[in-house]
Amino acid sequence: MKRFICQVDSVCLGASEEKIGKEPRLLLNAQLSGFVGDRHASFERETWESGDKQVSGTTRRNERQWSAVSVEELADIAEKMDLTQSLSAASVGANLCLSGVSNLSHLPKGSVLKFPSGAELIVEEYNPPCVDMDENLALVHTTNSGAVIPKGAFLEASKYSRGVVGVIEVPGIIHSGDQVTVIPYKAPAWLGRF
């Protein structure tokens, strides 16, 4: 995968611990601890009951300071779920929505997102779909056919296309409409010699 340019479609912030989604903003202030005012901003976090390598409640480095999705992947998820409305970064609890990158979820760990302000974000991992988001979307969305959204529909539809999470490498301001240079991680040639 070669470097490419995409665009910030929208930026969102979520301060409330009770609300699973986020709110659209004009810009995000990226600092080394995360996006200022976002509930995921921190150098550390506690592990969850499932999905982490450590025992639940262990304090660990926060590899999830930010999350990003793509317009293209959200459209694909909405189509698979037969939704009457499209999904947005805000509705799925992501900080960034990028357009022009249909396989955002496939960016490898170590990939870099560079913004005009000088801000740089590093991809840590794929963001798997969660049960809470599945339940929330079923409450607020309807299908074209009028059928009730079945439990697990979002989990199935967003498998391998839920976006990525990561850390902030260089602080800066990120605006909706910014162009983003995406540099996919490529292992150095010498690594294959061992």
C-alpha positions as semicolon CSV with decimal commas, in nm:
position;residue;x (nm);y (nm);z (nm)
1;M;0,000;0,000;0,000
2;K;0,147;0,337;-0,105
3;R;0,098;0,675;0,060
4;F;-0,216;0,856;-0,049
5;I;-0,424;1,167;0,020
6;C;-0,776;1,167;0,163
7;Q;-0,993;1,429;0,331
8;V;-1,145;1,488;0,673
9;D;-1,521;1,464;0,619
10;S;-1,610;1,543;0,981
11;V;-1,462;1,569;1,331
12;C;-1,640;1,476;1,654
13;L;-1,585;1,496;2,029
14;G;-1,748;1,305;2,311
15;A;-1,708;1,432;2,666
16;S;-1,991;1,238;2,831
17;E;-1,920;0,894;2,976
18;E;-2,294;0,813;2,964
19;K;-2,345;0,888;2,594
20;I;-2,194;0,636;2,353
21;G;-2,192;0,865;2,047
22;K;-2,001;1,188;1,990
23;E;-2,094;1,540;1,882
24;P;-1,984;1,703;1,553
25;R;-1,732;1,989;1,586
26;L;-1,554;2,228;1,351
27;L;-1,211;2,128;1,477
28;L;-1,023;1,906;1,720
29;N;-0,727;2,008;1,935
30;A;-0,486;1,712;1,926
31;Q;-0,245;1,697;2,219
32;L;-0,012;1,415;2,321
33;S;-0,272;1,285;2,568
34;G;-0,552;1,281;2,309
35;F;-0,817;1,522;2,178
36;V;-0,882;1,796;2,433
37;G;-1,226;1,747;2,592
38;D;-1,278;1,392;2,464
39;R;-1,358;1,112;2,710
40;H;-1,089;0,890;2,554
41;A;-0,811;1,146;2,607
42;S;-0,553;1,007;2,849
43;F;-0,209;0,850;2,857
44;E;-0,353;0,546;3,036
45;R;-0,677;0,351;3,066
46;E;-0,818;0,055;3,255
47;T;-0,858;-0,273;3,070
48;W;-1,201;-0,415;2,991
49;E;-1,354;-0,749;3,083
50;S;-1,295;-0,878;2,729
51;G;-1,076;-0,780;2,438
52;D;-0,765;-0,677;2,630
53;K;-0,449;-0,879;2,689
54;Q;-0,440;-0,796;3,060
55;V;-0,677;-0,885;3,343
56;S;-0,987;-0,661;3,368
57;G;-0,920;-0,343;3,568
58;T;-0,544;-0,336;3,500
59;T;-0,405;0,012;3,429
60;R;-0,230;0,015;3,092
61;R;-0,109;0,253;2,820
62;N;-0,398;0,407;2,629
63;E;-0,364;0,295;2,268
64;R;-0,714;0,429;2,193
65;Q;-0,677;0,808;2,226
66;W;-0,867;0,858;1,900
67;S;-1,084;0,663;1,658
68;A;-1,147;0,708;1,286
69;V;-1,393;0,569;1,034
70;S;-1,438;0,628;0,662
71;V;-1,738;0,753;0,466
72;E;-1,704;0,456;0,233
73;E;-1,697;0,193;0,508
74;L;-1,989;0,356;0,692
75;A;-2,194;0,350;0,369
76;D;-2,114;-0,018;0,325
77;I;-2,222;-0,095;0,684
78;A;-2,547;0,101;0,643
79;E;-2,622;-0,086;0,318
80;K;-2,559;-0,426;0,479
81;M;-2,792;-0,327;0,766
82;D;-3,054;-0,192;0,519
83;L;-3,074;0,138;0,711
84;T;-3,297;0,426;0,600
85;Q;-3,030;0,676;0,713
86;S;-2,657;0,671;0,661
87;L;-2,424;0,628;0,957
88;S;-2,190;0,906;1,069
89;A;-1,875;0,931;1,279
90;A;-2,088;1,089;1,554
91;S;-2,343;0,806;1,555
92;V;-2,076;0,533;1,579
93;G;-1,868;0,721;1,838
94;A;-1,565;0,806;1,622
95;N;-1,355;1,123;1,636
96;L;-1,271;1,141;1,267
97;C;-1,452;1,049;0,948
98;L;-1,229;1,040;0,639
99;S;-1,341;1,032;0,277
100;G;-1,143;0,885;-0,009
101;V;-1,021;0,577;0,177
102;S;-1,240;0,271;0,123
103;N;-1,017;0,038;0,326
104;L;-0,930;0,250;0,628
105;S;-0,982;-0,047;0,861
106;H;-0,702;-0,232;0,683
107;L;-0,430;0,024;0,762
108;P;-0,154;-0,159;0,947
109;K;-0,030;-0,068;1,294
110;G;0,229;0,208;1,264
111;S;0,061;0,386;0,973
112;V;0,071;0,767;0,999
113;L;-0,201;1,026;0,931
114;K;-0,047;1,373;0,867
115;F;-0,254;1,692;0,881
116;P;-0,184;2,045;0,748
117;S;-0,132;2,186;1,102
118;G;0,155;1,942;1,156
119;A;-0,056;1,707;1,370
120;E;0,033;1,340;1,324
121;L;-0,172;1,043;1,436
122;I;-0,035;0,688;1,456
123;V;-0,258;0,386;1,395
124;E;-0,240;0,132;1,678
125;E;-0,500;-0,123;1,571
126;Y;-0,825;-0,207;1,399
127;N;-1,130;-0,102;1,603
128;P;-1,360;-0,403;1,642
129;P;-1,737;-0,342;1,668
130;C;-1,880;-0,341;2,020
131;V;-2,203;-0,474;2,168
132;D;-2,301;-0,139;2,325
133;M;-2,282;0,034;1,985
134;D;-2,483;-0,248;1,828
135;E;-2,762;-0,200;2,085
136;N;-2,755;0,181;2,056
137;L;-2,779;0,183;1,676
138;A;-3,072;-0,062;1,686
139;L;-3,259;0,186;1,909
140;V;-3,206;0,494;1,690
141;H;-3,212;0,357;1,333
142;T;-3,477;0,193;1,117
143;T;-3,452;-0,034;0,813
144;N;-3,582;0,035;0,463
145;S;-3,802;-0,273;0,488
146;G;-3,949;-0,161;0,821
147;A;-3,811;-0,469;0,996
148;V;-3,666;-0,440;1,345
149;I;-3,286;-0,429;1,341
150;P;-3,184;-0,767;1,482
151;K;-2,942;-0,798;1,771
152;G;-2,589;-0,833;1,635
153;A;-2,666;-0,668;1,297
154;F;-2,405;-0,394;1,347
155;L;-2,152;-0,643;1,482
156;E;-2,187;-0,854;1,168
157;A;-2,213;-0,568;0,915
158;S;-1,912;-0,377;1,050
159;K;-1,681;-0,676;1,089
160;Y;-1,341;-0,571;0,946
161;S;-1,472;-0,227;0,849
162;R;-1,522;-0,046;1,182
163;G;-1,220;0,184;1,140
164;V;-0,901;0,223;1,339
165;V;-0,781;0,361;1,672
166;G;-0,448;0,509;1,773
167;V;-0,239;0,767;1,952
168;I;-0,135;1,121;1,882
169;E;0,231;1,146;1,783
170;V;0,252;1,521;1,713
171;P;0,007;1,783;1,850
172;G;-0,189;2,018;1,626
173;I;-0,535;2,129;1,517
174;I;-0,747;1,911;1,288
175;H;-1,030;2,076;1,092
176;S;-1,321;1,930;0,903
177;G;-1,220;1,962;0,537
178;D;-0,844;1,914;0,597
179;Q;-0,648;1,706;0,350
180;V;-0,475;1,411;0,514
181;T;-0,160;1,240;0,394
182;V;-0,182;0,872;0,486
183;I;0,149;0,683;0,506
184;P;0,080;0,312;0,548
185;Y;0,336;0,130;0,760
186;K;0,580;-0,081;0,567
187;A;0,820;-0,312;0,748
188;P;1,185;-0,235;0,669
189;A;1,345;-0,466;0,410
190;W;1,608;-0,591;0,657
191;L;1,337;-0,734;0,884
192;G;1,276;-1,027;0,647
193;R;1,640;-1,139;0,681
194;F;1,596;-1,277;1,033
